[in-house]
Amino acid sequence: MSRTCQLTGKKPQSGHNVSHSNRKTNRRFLPNIQKISLASAALGRDVSLKISTRALRTVVKKGGLDQFLLQTDDQKLPEEALRVKRQIKRKLSSANAKTAQAS
């Protein structure tokens, strides 16, 4: 299982355990990755992702998956998130075009 957040790209970091005698042994700091389904209003379905709990808090704060992806710069998003963002943009642009034709 890849321990990478699919929304923020957060990965494991490495460091040291430091004992009382100041001996250093290698260790890994793993992000808290959870498999979760987030509802996308634009797509009209749930999107299943493996994201960190920190990213989940940010998604809730921004107002949902659609708002989080649309407000985040493309360079900061991993490929999985960019794929979902493109689908959302495509769906929203087609909905706007249909609304403009009806007017």
PEBELWO-V412272 format. One record per residue. SS is DSSP state (2 for helix, 1 for strand, 0 for the rest). PHI is phi as a letter, one per 20 degrees, with the letter a starting at -180 (999 if undefined). Layout:
BEGIN
SS/PHI
SS/PHI
END
This chain:
BEGIN
0/999
0/f
0/e
0/c
0/f
0/e
0/d
0/d
0/n
0/f
0/c
0/f
1/d
1/d
1/a
1/c
1/e
1/d
0/e
0/f
0/e
0/m
0/f
1/d
1/c
1/f
1/b
1/c
1/d
0/e
0/f
0/e
1/e
1/c
1/e
1/b
1/d
1/d
1/f
1/d
0/f
0/f
0/e
0/m
1/b
1/e
1/d
1/e
1/c
1/d
1/c
1/f
2/f
2/f
2/f
2/f
2/f
2/f
2/f
2/f
2/f
2/f
0/o
0/p
2/f
2/f
2/f
2/f
2/f
2/f
2/e
0/e
0/f
2/f
2/f
2/e
0/e
0/f
2/f
2/f
2/f
2/f
2/f
2/f
2/f
2/f
2/f
2/f
2/f
2/f
2/f
2/f
2/f
2/f
2/f
2/f
2/f
2/f
2/f
2/f
2/f
2/f
0/f
END
